[in-house]
């Protein structure tokens, strides 16, 4: 079992910055990758950024150059540094972890989400 807890969301003006954190806890063999997704009202959940153990990253085109994902493997924590925020970044941001709970089992886990609101 794995639990993911996000923090760092809030209200910010356009052009501002926020840093989201997601800490994983529980019993597992390894975390293969961690990611941030977001979901705005009336829209599907979309992948924002992803990072794997080796350090390779992926960013959605809409956030590339403004958001930075990083991972502290020792703390099982992933961060999302967001700068130059735009109103269209407003969404609930969810942490996701690709976890190997045993040598033969691999599952995805989700956090509860944290609200990011960017005012015009």
Secondary structure as GFF3:
##gff-version 3
##sequence-region A 1 120
A	DSSP	beta_strand	2	7	.	.	.	ID=ss1
A	DSSP	beta_strand	10	13	.	.	.	ID=ss2
A	DSSP	beta_strand	18	26	.	.	.	ID=ss3
A	DSSP	beta_strand	30	39	.	.	.	ID=ss4
A	DSSP	beta_strand	46	52	.	.	.	ID=ss5
A	DSSP	beta_strand	57	59	.	.	.	ID=ss6
A	DSSP	beta_strand	67	72	.	.	.	ID=ss7
A	DSSP	three_ten_helix	73	75	.	.	.	ID=ss8
A	DSSP	beta_strand	77	82	.	.	.	ID=ss9
A	DSSP	three_ten_helix	87	89	.	.	.	ID=ss10
A	DSSP	beta_strand	91	100	.	.	.	ID=ss11
A	DSSP	beta_strand	106	110	.	.	.	ID=ss12
A	DSSP	beta_strand	114	119	.	.	.	ID=ss13
###
